[in-house]
Amino acid sequence: MSLSTAKPAAKAAVKQILEDMITREESSTEEFAERLIEIMEAWLQQATIKYTTGLMAPNGAVTGTFNGQLE
């Protein structure tokens, strides 16, 4: 799945966190940071890597420049 496809759900989740934090009598920056990073991590894990040719190693580890795009 591409990041742009998953973006609306991530955006809605972030907005929900903000609404939750605004309606509380006591705020917690620790809780906000934890919830936000969880959403970001889940969103980024849905990324698709489009690889274009360029790295070849017939006998060992591949080294060099990645020619691709994170979507």
C-alpha positions as CSV (number, residue, x, y, z in Angstrom):
1,M,0.0,0.0,0.0
2,S,1.3,3.5,-0.7
3,L,1.6,6.2,1.9
4,S,-0.8,8.4,0.0
5,T,-3.5,5.7,0.2
6,A,-3.0,5.3,4.0
7,K,-2.7,9.1,4.6
8,P,-6.4,9.8,5.3
9,A,-6.6,7.2,8.0
10,A,-3.4,8.4,9.6
11,K,-4.7,12.0,9.4
12,A,-8.0,11.1,11.1
13,A,-6.1,9.3,13.9
14,V,-3.9,12.3,14.5
15,K,-6.9,14.6,14.6
16,Q,-8.6,12.2,17.1
17,I,-5.5,12.4,19.4
18,L,-5.6,16.2,19.3
19,E,-9.4,16.2,20.0
20,D,-8.8,13.8,23.0
21,M,-6.0,16.0,24.4
22,I,-8.0,19.3,24.0
23,T,-11.0,18.0,25.9
24,R,-9.0,16.8,28.9
25,E,-8.5,18.8,32.1
26,E,-4.9,17.6,32.4
27,S,-2.7,17.2,29.4
28,S,0.2,14.8,29.0
29,T,2.9,15.5,26.5
30,E,4.2,12.0,27.1
31,E,0.9,10.4,26.2
32,F,0.5,12.7,23.1
33,A,4.0,11.8,21.9
34,E,3.5,8.1,22.4
35,R,0.2,8.0,20.6
36,L,1.5,10.2,17.8
37,I,4.6,8.1,17.2
38,E,2.5,4.9,17.2
39,I,0.3,6.3,14.4
40,M,3.3,7.5,12.4
41,E,5.0,4.1,12.8
42,A,1.9,2.2,11.6
43,W,1.6,4.6,8.7
44,L,5.2,4.3,7.6
45,Q,5.0,0.5,7.9
46,Q,2.4,0.5,5.1
47,A,4.9,2.1,2.7
48,T,5.7,0.4,-0.6
49,I,9.2,0.5,-1.9
50,K,9.5,0.7,-5.6
51,Y,12.9,-0.6,-6.6
52,T,14.5,0.2,-9.9
53,T,17.5,-1.8,-11.1
54,G,21.0,-0.9,-10.2
55,L,22.3,-3.0,-7.4
56,M,23.8,-6.4,-8.3
57,A,26.1,-8.7,-6.3
58,P,26.4,-12.3,-7.5
59,N,28.6,-13.3,-4.6
60,G,27.8,-11.5,-1.4
61,A,26.2,-8.5,0.2
62,V,24.9,-5.7,-2.0
63,T,26.4,-2.3,-1.5
64,G,25.9,0.9,-3.4
65,T,23.2,3.5,-4.0
66,F,19.5,2.6,-3.8
67,N,17.7,3.6,-6.9
68,G,14.1,3.6,-5.9
69,Q,11.3,5.4,-4.2
70,L,9.3,5.1,-1.0
71,E,5.6,5.6,-1.7
